[in-house]
Amino acid sequence: MNILGYFQKVGKALMVPVATLPAAAILMGVGYWIDPTGWGANSAVAAFMIQAGAAIIDNMSVLFAVGVAYGMSKDKDGAAALSGFVGFLVVTTLLAPGTVAQIQGLELSEVPAAFGKIKNQFVGILVGIVAAEIYNRYSHVELHKALAFFSGKRLVPILMSVAGIFMAFVLMFIWPTVYGGLVSFGEAIQGLGEAGAGVYAFFNRLLIPVGLHHALNSVFWFDVAGINDIPNFLGGAKSLAEGTAVPGVTGMYQAGFFPIMMFGLPGAALAMYHTAKAKNKEKVASIMIAAGFASFFTGVTEPLEFAFMFLAPALYVLHALLAGLSVYIAASMQWIAGFGFSAGFVDLFLSTRNPLAVNWYMLIVQGLVFFALYYVIFRTVIVKFNLKTPGREDDDEGTEDSAATGSQETGELAKQYLKALGGHGNLENIDACITRLRLTLKDSSLADEKTLKALGAMGVVKLGTNNLQVILGPLAEIVAGEMKKIPASEDLSSVKLP
């Protein structure tokens, strides 16, 4: 696997622990709605909900270790997750300030400050990766009969505990430097203030096509470089009391995405519908309504973004610039709201009574302006440069069947995708995140991109020579699961393709 393919695998695995954030957002959001002034002091129910959500937020580092280990394991087994947990405990215990002082013969006050922040998401991700690699390599090892009980998957946590000792030894010397570098990077962006937030948002969108935006997000949204924007915002009153949050500042790496996801991209969808060829308008409308609805309510933008990012890449760069501008404006004006999943209506509604939500309603006003901006800019650029956005492709490009052909029954659809990808014999690995099939192929030339799009794929991304992503939207995980259930011996010759 090449470096890019490996990083996209890590990025996909990061979605496992991140998927726990909606639960925290809902619990804490409801708690703040019940008691918006006392933040739990005036209501036992509110306190119960807020503290339940905080239990998730306060333990994100160990969730990253467990989630990444599970997500990167070859068969998504609980033994890998357990190994991540074991490794995290070993590493963070050995690198706790008191332990470091004892091992190195230092006074506690002489221990570098970096070890006081050892329980962070960066270390969690690192431990999770190592645990997954150990699981993938040694989960089928058979020991001598006298030790047979510890063979296979039972061996992995034992090996990880040993690996954790070596990791702790190495990190004891390099962690202060790594931590200093991460902090310097975060401080450099923070030093740019609102402009830094805009720069981050620009690259956040640019990395969407290759799925590496999750790695970038972890620097700004979590405690990798000391920013920790999402947990600090969701922490609300607790973050204020602990001094880890500042009203009008905490949430600046999130707030400006609401106008884009709730209003800007739906405006782009309307522009693409209006500029589609008359004969294709009905088909384009069905695609854009579904994608726009997902973007507005949930903040899931990939179905809409993949509808044009490869057909009109220049338009996608404009979208990234507008996203950066939106985040910059919201940060500059201190119009702040936050999210636990993504910047859709549900998260905006839940965050409105968070004590760190400042002038959140102005994000709606900003969103209406960005709806108009996106619509005018997209429509003007599409028409002026005759961009081949959905519904404007040449007649010989075979779009008349796109997203409308193929069985609506998921099992049959999975067989169609499998056949279009070259069959089981061509697939070395089948996986999925929220919106994408993530595949490793033996021969990528056997994948029929035109047929995949005719089956409903919104985009096909090639990473290196053997890694492929097929953008399906919310169906991705379901289709991946159905594809895995299809026996390798099953004859797909009778499966009809569009």
C-alpha positions as CSV (number, residue, x, y, z in Angstrom):
1,M,0.0,0.0,0.0
2,N,1.4,3.4,-0.9
3,I,1.7,6.3,1.5
4,L,-1.4,8.1,0.2
5,G,-3.4,4.9,0.4
6,Y,-2.2,4.3,4.0
7,F,-3.1,7.8,5.1
8,Q,-6.6,7.5,3.6
9,K,-7.0,4.3,5.6
10,V,-6.0,6.2,8.7
11,G,-8.4,9.0,7.8
12,K,-11.2,6.5,7.4
13,A,-10.4,4.9,10.8
14,L,-10.6,8.3,12.5
15,M,-14.3,8.4,11.7
16,V,-14.9,5.5,14.2
17,P,-14.2,7.6,17.3
18,V,-15.5,10.8,15.7
19,A,-18.8,9.0,15.2
20,T,-19.3,9.1,19.0
21,L,-19.4,12.9,19.0
22,P,-23.1,13.1,17.9
23,A,-24.1,11.3,21.1
24,A,-22.2,13.8,23.2
25,A,-23.6,16.7,21.2
26,I,-27.2,15.5,21.6
27,L,-26.8,14.8,25.4
28,M,-25.1,18.1,26.2
29,G,-27.3,20.1,23.8
30,V,-30.5,18.8,25.4
31,G,-29.0,19.5,28.8
32,Y,-28.3,23.1,27.9
33,W,-31.7,23.5,26.5
34,I,-33.3,22.3,29.8
35,D,-31.2,24.6,31.9
36,P,-29.7,27.4,29.7
37,T,-28.7,29.6,32.7
38,G,-27.6,27.2,35.4
39,W,-26.0,24.6,33.0
40,G,-27.2,21.8,35.3
41,A,-27.1,23.7,38.6
42,N,-30.9,24.2,38.5
43,S,-32.0,20.9,37.1
44,A,-30.9,17.4,38.0
45,V,-32.0,16.1,34.6
46,A,-29.9,18.8,32.8
47,A,-26.9,17.9,35.0
48,F,-27.4,14.3,34.2
49,M,-27.5,14.9,30.4
50,I,-24.5,17.3,30.4
51,Q,-22.3,15.0,32.5
52,A,-23.3,12.0,30.3
53,G,-22.1,13.9,27.2
54,A,-19.0,15.1,29.0
55,A,-18.1,11.5,29.8
56,I,-17.5,11.1,26.0
57,I,-15.8,14.4,25.4
58,D,-13.4,14.0,28.3
59,N,-12.2,10.6,27.1
60,M,-11.7,11.3,23.4
61,S,-8.0,10.3,23.6
62,V,-8.7,6.8,24.7
63,L,-11.7,6.6,22.2
64,F,-9.2,7.5,19.5
65,A,-6.9,4.7,20.5
66,V,-9.7,2.1,20.6
67,G,-11.5,3.4,17.5
68,V,-8.5,3.7,15.3
69,A,-7.3,0.2,16.3
70,Y,-10.7,-1.2,15.5
71,G,-11.1,0.8,12.3
72,M,-7.7,-0.2,10.9
73,S,-7.9,-3.8,11.8
74,K,-8.4,-6.1,8.8
75,D,-11.6,-7.7,10.0
76,K,-12.9,-5.1,12.5
77,D,-12.5,-7.3,15.5
78,G,-12.9,-6.4,19.1
79,A,-9.5,-7.9,20.0
80,A,-7.9,-5.0,18.0
81,A,-10.0,-2.5,20.0
82,L,-9.0,-4.1,23.3
83,S,-5.4,-4.0,22.2
84,G,-5.7,-0.2,21.5
85,F,-7.1,0.3,25.0
86,V,-4.3,-1.8,26.6
87,G,-1.6,0.1,24.6
88,F,-3.1,3.4,25.6
89,L,-3.1,2.5,29.3
90,V,0.5,1.3,29.2
91,V,1.9,4.3,27.2
92,T,0.0,7.0,29.2
93,T,0.8,5.4,32.5
94,L,4.5,5.1,31.8
95,L,4.6,8.7,30.4
96,A,2.6,10.3,33.3
97,P,4.6,13.1,34.9
98,G,5.0,11.2,38.2
99,T,6.3,8.1,36.4
100,V,8.7,10.1,34.2
101,A,10.1,11.9,37.3
102,Q,10.7,8.5,39.0
103,I,12.3,6.9,35.9
104,Q,14.5,9.8,35.1
105,G,15.3,10.8,38.7
106,L,13.8,14.3,38.3
107,E,11.8,16.5,40.6
108,L,8.2,16.6,39.5
109,S,8.6,20.3,38.8
110,E,11.5,19.5,36.4
111,V,9.4,17.1,34.2
112,P,8.7,18.7,30.7
113,A,5.2,20.1,30.4
114,A,4.6,17.9,27.4
115,F,4.1,14.9,29.7
116,G,1.2,16.6,31.4
117,K,-0.6,16.5,28.1
118,I,0.2,12.9,27.2
119,K,-3.4,11.8,27.3
120,N,-4.3,13.4,23.9
121,Q,-5.8,12.4,20.6
122,F,-2.4,12.4,18.8
123,V,-1.0,9.7,21.2
124,G,-4.4,7.9,20.9
125,I,-4.1,7.8,17.1
126,L,-0.5,6.6,17.3
127,V,-1.4,3.8,19.7
128,G,-4.4,2.8,17.7
129,I,-2.3,2.5,14.5
130,V,0.3,0.3,16.2
131,A,-2.3,-1.9,17.8
132,A,-4.0,-2.4,14.4
133,E,-0.7,-3.3,12.7
134,I,0.1,-5.8,15.4
135,Y,-3.4,-7.3,15.1
136,N,-3.2,-7.6,11.3
137,R,0.2,-9.3,11.5
138,Y,-0.1,-11.6,14.5
139,S,-3.8,-12.3,15.1
140,H,-3.5,-15.8,13.5
141,V,-0.2,-16.9,15.1
142,E,-0.3,-20.4,16.6
143,L,1.9,-20.9,19.7
144,H,3.3,-24.1,21.2
145,K,0.6,-26.4,22.7
146,A,1.7,-25.4,26.2
147,L,0.8,-21.8,25.4
148,A,-2.1,-22.6,23.0
149,F,-4.6,-20.6,25.1
150,F,-2.7,-17.4,24.2
151,S,-2.7,-18.1,20.4
152,G,-4.4,-16.0,17.8
153,K,-6.4,-13.0,18.8
154,R,-5.6,-13.5,22.6
155,L,-1.9,-12.9,21.7
156,V,-2.5,-9.4,20.4
157,P,-3.2,-7.5,23.6
158,I,-0.1,-9.2,25.2
159,L,2.1,-8.1,22.3
160,M,0.6,-4.6,22.4
161,S,1.4,-4.3,26.1
162,V,5.0,-5.1,25.2
163,A,4.9,-2.7,22.2
164,G,3.5,0.0,24.5
165,I,6.6,-0.3,26.7
166,F,8.8,0.3,23.7
167,M,6.6,3.1,22.5
168,A,6.8,4.8,25.9
169,F,10.6,4.5,25.9
170,V,10.8,6.2,22.5
171,L,8.2,8.8,23.3
172,M,9.9,9.6,26.6
173,F,12.7,11.2,24.5
174,I,10.9,12.5,21.4
175,W,7.5,13.4,22.7
176,P,8.6,16.8,24.1
177,T,10.0,17.7,20.6
178,V,6.9,16.4,18.8
179,Y,4.6,18.1,21.2
180,G,6.5,21.3,20.9
181,G,6.2,21.1,17.1
182,L,2.5,20.4,17.2
183,V,2.0,23.3,19.6
184,S,4.0,25.6,17.4
185,F,1.9,24.6,14.4
186,G,-1.3,25.2,16.2
187,E,0.0,28.5,17.6
188,A,1.1,29.6,14.1
189,I,-2.5,29.1,12.9
190,Q,-3.9,30.6,16.1
191,G,-1.5,33.5,15.7
192,L,-3.1,34.3,12.4
193,G,-6.4,34.6,14.3
194,E,-9.5,34.7,12.1
195,A,-7.4,34.5,8.9
196,G,-5.9,31.2,10.2
197,A,-9.4,29.8,10.7
198,G,-10.1,30.7,7.1
199,V,-6.9,29.1,5.8
200,Y,-7.8,25.9,7.7
201,A,-11.3,25.8,6.2
202,F,-9.9,26.3,2.7
203,F,-7.6,23.2,3.0
204,N,-10.3,21.3,4.8
205,R,-12.4,21.4,1.6
206,L,-9.5,20.8,-0.7
207,L,-8.6,17.6,1.1
208,I,-12.2,16.2,0.8
209,P,-11.5,14.4,-2.6
210,V,-8.8,12.2,-1.2
211,G,-10.4,11.8,2.2
212,L,-7.5,13.2,4.2
213,H,-9.4,16.1,5.7
214,H,-10.0,14.1,8.8
215,A,-6.3,14.1,9.6
216,L,-6.3,17.9,9.3
217,N,-9.4,18.3,11.3
218,S,-7.9,16.4,14.2
219,V,-5.3,19.2,14.6
220,F,-7.9,22.0,14.9
221,W,-10.9,20.2,16.4
222,F,-9.2,18.0,19.0
223,D,-6.3,18.2,21.4
224,V,-3.5,17.4,19.0
225,A,-1.9,20.9,19.0
226,G,-3.6,22.4,22.0
227,I,-6.6,23.8,20.1
228,N,-9.3,21.2,21.0
229,D,-12.1,23.3,19.5
230,I,-15.0,20.8,19.5
231,P,-14.5,19.3,23.0
232,N,-13.9,22.7,24.5
233,F,-17.1,24.0,22.8
234,L,-19.3,21.1,23.7
235,G,-17.9,21.3,27.3
236,G,-19.8,24.6,27.6
237,A,-20.0,25.6,31.3
238,K,-17.4,23.1,32.3
239,S,-14.9,24.5,29.8
240,L,-15.6,28.0,31.0
241,A,-15.0,27.0,34.6
242,E,-11.8,25.3,33.7
243,G,-10.5,28.2,31.6
244,T,-10.2,26.1,28.4
245,A,-12.8,28.1,26.5
246,V,-13.3,31.7,25.6
247,P,-16.7,33.0,24.4
248,G,-16.5,34.3,20.9
249,V,-13.2,32.4,20.2
250,T,-13.9,28.8,21.1
251,G,-15.8,27.4,18.1
252,M,-14.1,29.6,15.5
253,Y,-12.9,26.5,13.6
254,Q,-16.5,25.3,13.3
255,A,-19.0,28.2,13.1
256,G,-18.3,29.3,9.6
257,F,-19.1,25.9,8.2
258,F,-22.8,26.3,9.1
259,P,-23.5,29.0,6.4
260,I,-21.7,26.8,3.8
261,M,-23.4,23.4,4.6
262,M,-26.8,24.7,5.4
263,F,-27.1,27.4,2.7
264,G,-24.1,27.8,0.4
265,L,-24.0,24.3,-1.1
266,P,-27.9,24.1,-1.5
267,G,-27.5,27.4,-3.4
268,A,-24.9,25.7,-5.6
269,A,-27.3,22.8,-6.1
270,L,-30.0,25.1,-7.2
271,A,-27.6,26.8,-9.7
272,M,-26.6,23.4,-11.1
273,Y,-30.3,22.5,-11.5
274,H,-31.1,25.7,-13.3
275,T,-28.2,25.3,-15.7
276,A,-28.8,21.7,-16.6
277,K,-30.1,20.8,-20.0
278,A,-33.9,20.8,-20.1
279,K,-34.1,17.0,-20.8
280,N,-32.0,16.3,-17.8
281,K,-33.6,18.7,-15.3
282,E,-35.9,16.1,-13.7
283,K,-33.0,13.7,-13.1
284,V,-30.7,16.5,-11.8
285,A,-33.5,17.7,-9.5
286,S,-33.8,14.4,-7.8
287,I,-30.1,14.2,-7.2
288,M,-29.8,17.8,-6.0
289,I,-32.8,17.8,-3.7
290,A,-31.5,14.7,-1.9
291,A,-28.0,16.0,-1.7
292,G,-29.1,19.5,-0.7
293,F,-31.4,18.1,2.0
294,A,-28.5,16.0,3.5
295,S,-26.2,19.0,3.5
296,F,-28.8,21.4,5.1
297,F,-30.1,19.1,7.9
298,T,-27.1,16.9,8.7
299,G,-24.0,18.7,7.3
300,V,-23.1,15.7,5.1
301,T,-21.8,17.5,2.0
302,E,-19.9,14.8,0.1
303,P,-22.9,13.6,-2.1
304,L,-23.3,17.2,-3.3
305,E,-19.6,18.1,-3.6
306,F,-18.8,14.9,-5.5
307,A,-21.5,15.8,-8.0
308,F,-19.3,18.6,-9.4
309,M,-15.7,18.3,-8.0
310,F,-14.5,16.1,-10.8
311,L,-16.8,17.4,-13.5
312,A,-15.7,21.0,-12.8
313,P,-12.6,21.1,-10.6
314,A,-12.2,24.9,-11.0
315,L,-15.7,25.3,-9.5
316,Y,-14.6,23.2,-6.5
317,V,-11.6,25.4,-5.9
318,L,-14.1,28.4,-5.8
319,H,-16.1,26.4,-3.3
320,A,-13.1,25.9,-1.1
321,L,-12.3,29.6,-1.2
322,L,-15.8,30.5,-0.3
323,A,-15.7,28.1,2.6
324,G,-12.5,29.8,3.8
325,L,-14.1,33.2,3.5
326,S,-17.2,32.0,5.5
327,V,-15.2,30.6,8.4
328,Y,-13.1,33.8,8.4
329,I,-16.1,36.1,8.5
330,A,-17.8,34.1,11.3
331,A,-14.6,34.1,13.3
332,S,-14.0,37.8,12.7
333,M,-17.6,38.8,13.7
334,Q,-17.6,36.3,16.6
335,W,-20.7,34.6,15.3
336,I,-20.2,31.2,17.0
337,A,-21.9,27.8,17.1
338,G,-20.4,24.3,17.3
339,F,-21.2,20.8,16.3
340,G,-20.7,17.2,17.4
341,F,-21.2,15.7,13.9
342,S,-21.2,18.3,11.2
343,A,-22.5,21.8,10.5
344,G,-26.1,21.0,9.7
345,F,-29.4,22.3,11.1
346,V,-29.6,19.6,13.8
347,D,-26.3,20.5,15.3
348,L,-27.0,24.3,15.1
349,F,-30.3,23.8,16.9
350,L,-28.6,21.7,19.6
351,S,-25.8,24.2,20.2
352,T,-28.0,27.3,20.5
353,R,-28.2,27.2,24.3
354,N,-24.6,26.3,24.8
355,P,-23.1,29.1,26.9
356,L,-20.3,29.4,24.3
357,A,-22.8,30.0,21.4
358,V,-22.4,33.7,20.6
359,N,-24.8,35.5,18.2
360,W,-25.4,32.1,16.6
361,Y,-28.5,33.4,14.8
362,M,-26.2,35.7,12.7
363,L,-24.9,32.5,11.1
364,I,-28.3,32.1,9.5
365,V,-28.2,35.7,8.1
366,Q,-24.7,35.0,6.8
367,G,-26.0,31.7,5.4
368,L,-28.7,33.5,3.4
369,V,-26.0,35.8,1.9
370,F,-23.9,32.8,1.0
371,F,-26.8,31.1,-0.5
372,A,-27.1,34.0,-2.9
373,L,-23.3,34.1,-3.4
374,Y,-23.1,30.5,-4.3
375,Y,-26.1,30.6,-6.6
376,V,-24.8,33.6,-8.5
377,I,-21.2,32.6,-8.7
378,F,-21.9,29.0,-9.6
379,R,-24.5,29.9,-12.2
380,T,-22.4,32.6,-13.8
381,V,-19.2,30.5,-13.9
382,I,-21.0,27.4,-15.2
383,V,-22.7,29.3,-18.1
384,K,-19.7,31.5,-19.0
385,F,-17.2,28.7,-19.2
386,N,-19.7,26.0,-20.2
387,L,-18.7,23.7,-17.4
388,K,-20.0,20.1,-17.5
389,T,-21.8,20.0,-14.2
390,P,-24.5,17.4,-13.7
391,G,-27.1,17.5,-16.5
392,R,-24.8,19.5,-18.8
393,E,-22.5,16.6,-20.0
394,D,-22.3,15.8,-23.7
395,D,-24.8,13.3,-24.9
396,D,-22.2,10.7,-25.6
397,E,-20.9,10.7,-22.0
398,G,-23.6,8.3,-20.9
399,T,-25.2,10.3,-18.1
400,E,-28.8,9.5,-18.9
401,D,-28.7,6.4,-16.8
402,S,-26.7,7.9,-13.9
403,A,-28.1,7.4,-10.4
404,A,-31.4,6.0,-11.8
405,T,-30.4,2.6,-13.2
406,G,-29.7,-0.5,-11.2
407,S,-31.7,-2.4,-8.6
408,Q,-33.0,-0.4,-5.7
409,E,-32.7,-3.6,-3.6
410,T,-29.4,-3.3,-1.7
411,G,-28.3,-6.9,-2.0
412,E,-28.7,-6.8,-5.8
413,L,-27.1,-3.4,-6.0
414,A,-24.1,-4.7,-4.1
415,K,-23.7,-7.5,-6.7
416,Q,-23.9,-4.9,-9.5
417,Y,-21.1,-2.8,-7.9
418,L,-19.0,-5.9,-7.2
419,K,-19.3,-7.0,-10.9
420,A,-18.5,-3.4,-12.1
421,L,-15.3,-3.5,-9.9
422,G,-14.1,-6.8,-11.5
423,G,-15.6,-9.3,-9.1
424,H,-14.4,-10.7,-5.8
425,G,-11.1,-11.9,-7.4
426,N,-10.2,-8.3,-8.1
427,L,-10.9,-7.0,-4.6
428,E,-8.2,-7.3,-1.9
429,N,-10.1,-5.2,0.7
430,I,-13.6,-3.9,1.0
431,D,-14.3,-1.1,3.5
432,A,-16.5,2.0,3.9
433,C,-16.8,5.2,5.9
434,I,-19.9,7.3,6.1
435,T,-20.2,8.1,2.4
436,R,-17.5,6.1,0.5
437,L,-16.6,2.6,-0.4
438,R,-12.9,2.4,0.2
439,L,-11.4,-0.4,-1.8
440,T,-8.0,-2.0,-2.6
441,L,-8.0,-3.6,-6.0
442,K,-5.6,-6.0,-7.6
443,D,-6.1,-4.4,-11.0
444,S,-7.7,-1.0,-11.0
445,S,-8.2,-1.1,-14.8
446,L,-10.9,-3.7,-14.3
447,A,-13.1,-1.2,-12.5
448,D,-15.6,0.3,-14.9
449,E,-16.0,3.9,-13.8
450,K,-18.8,4.7,-16.3
451,T,-20.9,1.7,-15.0
452,L,-20.2,2.6,-11.4
453,K,-21.6,6.1,-12.0
454,A,-24.6,4.6,-13.9
455,L,-25.3,2.6,-10.8
456,G,-25.6,5.7,-8.7
457,A,-22.0,6.5,-7.6
458,M,-21.5,10.3,-7.3
459,G,-17.8,10.0,-7.9
460,V,-14.8,7.7,-8.3
461,V,-11.5,8.6,-6.7
462,K,-8.3,6.7,-7.6
463,L,-5.5,6.9,-5.0
464,G,-2.2,5.4,-6.3
465,T,-2.4,2.3,-8.4
466,N,-4.6,0.0,-6.4
467,N,-6.7,2.1,-4.0
468,L,-10.2,3.3,-5.1
469,Q,-12.9,5.2,-3.4
470,V,-16.5,5.1,-4.7
471,I,-18.7,7.9,-3.4
472,L,-22.2,6.5,-2.7
473,G,-23.5,8.8,0.1
474,P,-25.2,7.2,3.1
475,L,-25.6,3.9,1.4
476,A,-21.9,3.2,1.4
477,E,-21.6,1.2,4.6
478,I,-24.7,-0.8,3.8
479,V,-23.5,-1.7,0.3
480,A,-20.0,-2.6,1.6
481,G,-21.6,-4.9,4.1
482,E,-23.7,-6.6,1.4
483,M,-20.6,-6.9,-0.8
484,K,-18.8,-8.7,1.9
485,K,-21.6,-11.2,2.3
486,I,-21.5,-12.3,-1.3
487,P,-19.6,-15.6,-1.5
488,A,-16.4,-15.5,-3.5
489,S,-17.7,-18.5,-5.4
490,E,-20.9,-16.9,-6.6
491,D,-21.3,-16.5,-10.3
492,L,-22.0,-12.8,-11.2
493,S,-22.3,-13.4,-15.0
494,S,-26.1,-13.2,-14.7
495,V,-26.1,-9.9,-12.9
496,K,-27.3,-7.2,-15.3
497,L,-25.4,-3.9,-15.4
498,P,-26.7,-0.6,-16.9
